[in-house]
Amino acid sequence: MTQAIEPQQKGIQISNAALQQVKFLRDKQGTDLCLRVGVRQGGCSGMSYLMDFEDPSKITPHDEVYDYDGFKIVCDRKSLLYLYGLILDYSDAMIGGGFQFSNPNANQTCGCGKSFGV
């Protein structure tokens, strides 16, 4: 796991590798988007992670917003109950690469790492 930047200051943390990757993916969209992170019911372990780009105009007063060098990560407060302390990391390894979620609130995680239980 790559060390997250500014880990003590934000409810959702992101490693430098993951930040660079989401900025790269956002730039391919050609628009200034933020990253929305959340949870939904489903997946192998009961809850699955959500992660998608979103227009900043859709940020509501019920969202928590974390700024990383001008890039915003947004999470609704209900999801944040399950995600507080989450570290989002990225690896470009051939096997097991991609975005990884390290969630201190999860007491079980599926083998693919995309869902969890509390």
C-alpha positions in Angstrom: 0.0 0.0 0.0 1.3 3.4 -1.0 1.3 6.0 1.7 -1.6 8.5 1.4 -0.9 12.2 1.2 -2.0 14.2 4.2 -3.5 11.1 6.0 -4.4 12.8 9.3 -6.5 15.6 7.7 -9.2 13.9 5.6 -11.9 11.4 6.1 -11.1 9.8 2.7 -7.5 9.5 1.9 -5.8 9.0 -1.5 -2.3 7.8 -2.3 -0.2 9.8 -4.7 -0.4 7.0 -7.3 -4.3 7.0 -7.1 -4.4 10.8 -7.3 -2.3 10.8 -10.4 -4.4 8.1 -12.0 -7.8 9.8 -11.3 -6.4 13.1 -12.6 -5.2 11.3 -15.8 -8.6 9.7 -16.3 -10.4 13.0 -15.6 -8.2 14.8 -18.1 -9.2 12.2 -20.7 -12.9 13.3 -20.1 -11.9 16.9 -21.2 -14.0 18.4 -18.3 -13.2 19.6 -14.8 -14.9 16.8 -12.8 -14.7 15.7 -9.2 -14.5 12.1 -8.0 -17.6 10.8 -6.1 -16.9 7.9 -3.7 -19.7 6.0 -1.9 -21.3 2.7 -1.1 -24.4 0.8 -2.1 -26.1 -2.4 -1.0 -24.9 -5.5 -2.9 -21.7 -7.3 -3.8 -20.3 -10.5 -2.4 -19.9 -9.1 1.1 -23.0 -7.0 1.5 -21.9 -3.5 0.4 -20.0 -2.4 -2.7 -17.8 0.6 -3.4 -18.9 3.3 -5.8 -16.5 5.5 -7.6 -17.3 7.8 -10.6 -16.6 11.2 -12.0 -19.2 13.9 -11.4 -19.8 17.5 -12.3 -19.0 19.7 -9.3 -22.4 21.4 -9.7 -23.9 18.2 -8.3 -22.2 18.6 -4.9 -24.9 19.1 -2.2 -24.7 20.5 1.3 -25.1 16.9 2.5 -21.7 16.0 0.9 -18.3 16.0 2.5 -15.7 17.5 0.1 -11.9 16.8 0.3 -9.5 18.8 -1.7 -6.3 17.3 -3.0 -4.2 19.9 -4.8 -7.3 21.3 -6.5 -8.9 17.9 -7.2 -12.0 17.3 -5.2 -13.2 13.9 -3.7 -16.8 14.0 -2.7 -18.7 11.6 -0.4 -22.3 11.7 0.9 -22.5 11.6 4.7 -24.4 8.3 4.8 -21.6 6.6 2.8 -19.0 8.3 4.9 -20.3 6.4 8.0 -18.9 3.3 6.3 -15.9 4.9 4.5 -14.4 7.2 7.1 -10.6 6.6 7.1 -10.7 4.8 3.7 -7.4 4.9 1.7 -7.8 4.8 -2.0 -4.7 3.4 -3.7 -3.7 2.5 -7.3 -1.4 -0.1 -8.7 -0.5 -0.7 -12.4 0.6 -4.3 -11.7 -0.4 -6.8 -14.4 -2.1 -9.0 -11.8 -4.1 -7.4 -9.1 -3.6 -3.9 -10.4 -6.2 -1.1 -10.5 -7.8 0.9 -7.7 -7.7 -0.7 -4.3 -9.8 0.3 -1.2 -8.3 -0.1 2.3 -11.3 0.4 4.6 -10.7 0.4 8.4 -14.4 -0.1 8.9 -14.8 -3.3 7.0 -14.8 -6.5 9.1 -15.0 -8.7 5.9 -13.9 -8.1 2.3 -14.5 -10.2 -0.7 -11.6 -11.6 -2.8 -11.9 -9.0 -5.5 -11.7 -6.2 -3.0 -14.7 -4.3 -4.5 -17.2 -5.1 -1.8 -17.1 -5.3 2.0 -19.2 -6.0 5.1 -19.4 -4.2 8.5 
